[in-house]
Amino acid sequence: MLIDQHNRQLTYLRLVVTDRRNLRCRYCMPEEGMAFAPREALVNYDEILYLCGVLAEMGVTKVRLTGGEPLVRRDLPVLVGDWENLFPRLAMSTNGILLPRYLDELAALDLFEGRLTPPT
């Protein structure tokens, strides 16, 4: 079980699956000072899957995929499919630009929990 410094059980993970982006904004991709990690320095598919398996065993039940832009990671639907039995709840923060490319595949994996519109 994961416990924080206030003796609370941690069950929620925010997982950065890439530092790459498909849009440029002042917040996450300023014109100067932005350096991407070399591809070989990024966590690979097997490492992410192993880490998530360990975290699921430690009580993590909800994962939010973030980035960069998670949908620029080409194997994202494969990762989500492999997590199907690990985590009861999956969510994703995205700008939505690439969503049409993966929508059917991710919806079939219940990533959207029956909701395709942003919460109000």
C-alpha positions in Angstrom: 0.0 0.0 0.0 1.2 3.5 -0.8 0.9 6.0 2.1 1.8 9.7 1.9 3.4 11.8 4.7 -0.1 12.5 6.1 -0.9 8.8 6.5 -3.3 8.8 3.5 -3.5 5.9 1.1 -2.6 6.9 -2.4 -4.7 5.3 -5.1 -4.3 7.8 -7.9 -1.5 8.1 -10.5 -0.8 10.8 -13.0 1.4 9.2 -15.6 3.3 11.3 -18.1 3.5 9.0 -21.2 5.5 11.5 -23.4 7.0 14.9 -23.3 6.1 15.5 -26.9 3.4 17.9 -28.0 1.4 18.7 -31.1 0.6 22.3 -30.2 2.7 25.2 -28.9 1.4 27.3 -26.1 3.2 29.6 -23.6 2.4 27.3 -20.7 3.9 24.1 -21.8 6.1 24.9 -24.8 7.6 28.3 -24.8 9.6 29.5 -27.8 12.9 29.4 -25.9 14.2 27.0 -23.3 12.3 23.9 -24.4 14.4 20.7 -24.8 12.8 17.3 -25.5 14.3 14.3 -23.8 16.2 12.0 -26.2 14.0 9.1 -27.3 16.3 6.6 -25.6 15.8 8.4 -22.2 12.0 8.0 -22.3 10.4 5.3 -20.4 9.6 2.5 -22.8 6.4 0.4 -23.2 7.7 -2.6 -21.1 8.9 -0.3 -18.3 5.6 1.5 -18.1 3.7 -1.8 -18.1 6.0 -3.2 -15.4 5.7 0.0 -13.2 1.9 0.0 -13.6 1.7 -3.6 -12.6 3.7 -2.9 -9.4 1.6 0.2 -8.6 -1.7 -1.7 -9.1 -0.5 -4.3 -6.6 0.2 -1.5 -4.2 -3.4 -0.2 -4.4 -3.5 2.3 -7.3 -6.9 2.1 -8.8 -7.1 5.2 -11.0 -4.6 6.4 -13.6 -4.7 9.7 -15.6 -2.6 9.7 -18.7 -0.9 13.1 -19.3 2.1 14.4 -21.2 2.9 16.5 -23.3 0.1 15.3 -25.4 -0.6 11.6 -24.7 -2.1 11.0 -28.1 1.2 11.7 -29.9 2.5 8.4 -28.4 1.7 5.9 -31.1 1.4 2.9 -28.8 -1.0 4.6 -26.4 -4.0 2.4 -27.4 -1.9 -0.7 -26.8 -0.9 0.6 -23.4 -4.5 1.4 -22.5 -5.6 -2.1 -23.6 -2.9 -3.7 -21.5 -4.0 -1.7 -18.5 -7.6 -2.8 -18.8 -7.3 -5.4 -16.1 -4.9 -3.5 -13.9 -6.9 -0.3 -13.2 -10.7 0.1 -12.8 -10.5 3.7 -13.8 -8.5 5.3 -16.6 -8.7 8.9 -17.7 -6.7 11.1 -20.1 -5.8 14.8 -20.3 -5.6 15.8 -24.0 -6.1 18.8 -26.2 -8.2 16.6 -28.5 -6.6 17.4 -31.8 -5.5 13.8 -32.5 -8.6 12.2 -30.8 -10.4 11.4 -34.1 -7.5 9.1 -35.0 -7.9 7.0 -31.9 -11.5 7.6 -30.8 -13.1 4.3 -31.7 -10.2 2.3 -30.4 -10.0 4.1 -27.1 -13.8 4.2 -26.6 -13.9 0.4 -27.1 -11.4 0.2 -24.2 -13.8 2.2 -22.0 -11.2 5.0 -21.6 -14.0 7.6 -21.7 -16.3 6.0 -19.1 -19.3 6.7 -21.4 -18.5 10.5 -21.5 -17.0 12.1 -24.6 -17.7 15.7 -23.5 -15.6 17.7 -21.0 -17.0 17.8 -17.4 -18.7 21.1 -16.5 
